[in-house]
Amino acid sequence: MRDDEGSPDGMTVDAEGCLWVALWGAGAVRRYHPDGHLLHTLTVTAPHPTSVCLPPTQSPVRHHGRHGVKNPTAYSGAVLDFPAPVRGTAGSSWRGRL
C-alpha cells in the first residue's frame, strides 16, 4: 500500500470470507478476497474511516473518527450506512485468558 492510500484501521470479515478494511486518511473502505486480491473500493464521504461493521441481516455501517482530526469535515465522526453485496457473520464472545 502506498503512503497516499491511507492507513489500514478497523477490519471485519464477511460471510464469504473476504476482508473489509477501513482506510484512515483515504476516505475509503476496501474489500479483499481471501487470496489477497482487491475486489472493491468504496469511497466514503468521511476522510478518516475507522471501522467496518457488517451485521448478519443489515447493510454495513462504517464509523468514522473525529478524535485528533486537525480539519474535521461535516462527516467526521458520523456513522454512515451503505448497502453491501454480502452479509456479515454472527458475533461471538471470547472468554479465554490473556
N, C-alpha and C positions, 0 to 999 in steps of 0.2 A: 504494500500500500504506500502510495506517495504521500509526502507531508501535506499537500494541498487537498487530500481526500478525507481529512478529519482523522479523529482517533476513535478506535472501537470503544464503545461503552457498554451499556446493557445488552444482553442477548437472551434469546429463547430458542427452543426447538419446536417445530410444528409437528403435526400428526404424520407428515410424510418423512420426517427425519431431517428436514432442512433447517439450517441455522439462519436466524434473523439477527442482524447486528445494527444497533443504533450508532451512527457516526457523529460524535460530538465535533462541532465546528464545521460540518459539511452540510447540514440540513438534509440529511438523507438516512434512509434505512435500507439495508441490503439483505437479500435472501440468497444463501449459498446452498448448493446441492451437497449431499454428504461426501461426494468425492472432491469437494473444494471449489468447483467452478461456479462463477456468479450466474444466478438465474434472473435476478430482477433488482433494480434500484428504484426505490420510491423516494421522490423528492418531497420534503415536507416544508410547511411554512415557518417552522422554528429553526433557527440556526444550530441549536445545541440539543438534539435528541439524546435522552439519557437511558431510555429503556423501551422494551417492546413487550407487550402483553398480548397473547393470542388465546383468549378464552375458548374453551371447547365448543361453545354454542353461539359466540358473538363475533363481531368484527374486531380486528385488533385495535388496541388502544396504545398510542405512543405518548409517553410523558416526557416533557421537555424541560430541561433545567433552566433555572434562573439564578440560583445562588452563585455568586462570584463572576457573573457575566458583566463585563465592563459596559457594553452598549446593548442592553436588552431590547428586544423588539416587542411588538404588541402580542406576539405569540409565545414569548419566552415564559416558561413556567406553566403553560397551558397543557391540558390533557386533550389530545386530538384523536379523533376516531376516523378510521379509513376502512373501506371494505378490503377483505383479503381473499385470496384464491383458495385458502386452506384453513382448517381449524387448528386450534392449539391442542395440547394434551392436558389431561386431567392433572390437577395439582396433587402433590403428595407431601407428607411431612417426614422429617428425619429425626429420629430420637437416639442417635448414636452418641458416642463420646468423642470429644476433641482431644 
